[in-house]
Amino acid sequence: MKTVAQVDDAQELGRFTIPRSLIWTRVMPGFESMAARRVRADMENIDVPIFESVLMNRAAFQEMFLRGQVPRQFKPGGNEAQNLTAITRELISKIEEIAKEQAA
């Protein structure tokens, strides 16, 4: 919420739109807390775009720092690698969409 407010302030000061989307991180597989549901509803009510993909809370993401490798390197085809691939694809798609809008 604070970050959204800061971006809103920056837009107002700069007098231009700052493209943005939220991504849920550290989400427990198969579980969304009551607090997370409330924050999601609040964000949806103020029309803040939210990624469809979420960054799950998985041990492999913590292991990245110990191994010096991303999950697709040490666990190719695993849920962790698929999770990161989905987020990456969605991010690239959003950037391409913004670039098309700004070019028009």
Secondary structure, DSSP 8 states (H G I E B T S, - for coil): -HHHHHHHHHHHHHTS-----B---SB-TT---HHHHHHHHHHHHTT--B-SS--B--HHHHHHHHHTS-HHHHSTTSHHHHHHHHHHHHHHHHHHHHHHHHH-
